[in-house]
Amino acid sequence: MSILWMIGGFVLVLSPIIIIHELGHFTVAKRFGIRVEEFGLGFPPRAVKLFERDGTIYSLNWIPLGGFVRPAGEDDPDVPGGLAAASKTARFFTLSAGALFNFALAFIILWIAFLIGPPMLDDSQVAILNVVENSAAAQAGLQTDDIFVSVNGQPVAGDITFLQETVRGSNGSPLELVMERDGELLTIMATPTVTGEGEQQSAALGVSLGGVDLGQRNAMPPLAAAQESLGTMWRVVSLTVQAPAMLLSGELSPEEARPISVVGMSQIIGSQAESASTTGDWFGLLFFAGIISVALGFTNLLPLPALDGGRIMFVLLEAVRGKRIEPEREGFVHMVGMLLLLGLMVLLIVQDVINPIIPF
């Protein structure tokens, strides 16, 4: 996967998901009569003021990282018509709307994906679905649709797990791969790329794997596709909640539970977009876009300072206490939370750059 695909995946897939989130806040704020000073596409600095309507500036900004909504009086209840001056009901629904719009978008995307259906695969044969550009696989000459016959003399058949464990445990030693390509057998030597250190060390060829595409789809009828879409969304939320306990119990490895930044998400989306452009199979791209939209919505509802969920928590506390927590204290909590959140984001970005999310 080239850097251009990664950037394209962010701009064309992740940015719209973020914009939909902000559009949720914007739409509901307007419904409740909350004054919105600016709705921007991209992040400042501002490139151009598109137009102004009902006191809201609509702008196009230079940094193509989604968008933003700037309500009046976000933390100051003394600003007339501002967010903080609105009723508890208005604030609750305005703050929740971004996540709800993400959930709605995820449902639609996943519904379309299941209507199309994933390609039907022959699981008795392991094939290469995509080769990462400049990876060990690309350097060795492996190609999309190559079928694994054996590795170091051991037959692969349909055992993806055996193949993955053999590559990851190779410690960077050359592997003798027997591949089937267009009906012919080829012997290829490939040296996996080693990433990580110590117990976290693993090796990868830089390919995504699957069964052999039989050229057919198990497309679902509309109602079944809708049910599967909802089921997938629920599984994402459930797994996110259970992940810490599963990590402690050993059900999930640190690598499987690894949080990723926008860089890691862009790598995944870029890889799927590149695969879709070459194979014409859009299921994978749509599926992962839906998953990311669910994850973004749910993460923002977590009761952490600076996130929507953290602000909602203060609204709920106000409802229980019968009076508002001092705006200065709430603002301070969100400011500290934002600094910690930005620090975490930087760490995750550095991690995804140093140790990128490379399939297999």
HELIX and SHEET records of a PDB file:
HELIX    1   1 ILE A    3  GLY A    9  1                                   7    
HELIX    2   2 PHE A   10  LEU A   14  3                                   5    
HELIX    3   3 SER A   15  ARG A   31  1                                  17    
HELIX    4   4 LYS A   88  ILE A  116  1                                  29    
HELIX    5   5 ALA A  136  ALA A  140  1                                   5    
HELIX    6   6 ILE A  160  ARG A  168  1                                   9    
HELIX    7   7 GLY A  198  GLN A  200  5                                   3    
HELIX    8   8 PRO A  222  SER A  249  1                                  28    
HELIX    9   9 VAL A  262  THR A  279  1                                  18    
HELIX   10  10 PHE A  283  ASN A  300  1                                  18    
HELIX   11  11 ASP A  308  ARG A  321  1                                  14    
HELIX   12  12 PRO A  327  ILE A  354  1                                  28    
SHEET    1   A 2 VAL A  36  ARG A  53  0                                        
SHEET    2   A 2 THR A  56  PRO A  71 -1                                        
SHEET    1   B 4 GLN A 154  PRO A 155  0                                        
SHEET    2   B 4 ILE A 147  VAL A 151 -1                                        
SHEET    3   B 4 PRO A 119  VAL A 131 -1                                        
SHEET    4   B 4 VAL A 207  ARG A 217 -1                                        
SHEET    1   C 4 GLN A 154  PRO A 155  0                                        
SHEET    2   C 4 ILE A 147  VAL A 151 -1                                        
SHEET    3   C 4 LEU A 175  ARG A 181 -1                                        
SHEET    4   C 4 GLU A 184  ALA A 190 -1                                        
SHEET    1   D 2 THR A 193  THR A 195  0                                        
SHEET    2   D 2 SER A 202  ALA A 204 -1                                        
END                                                                             
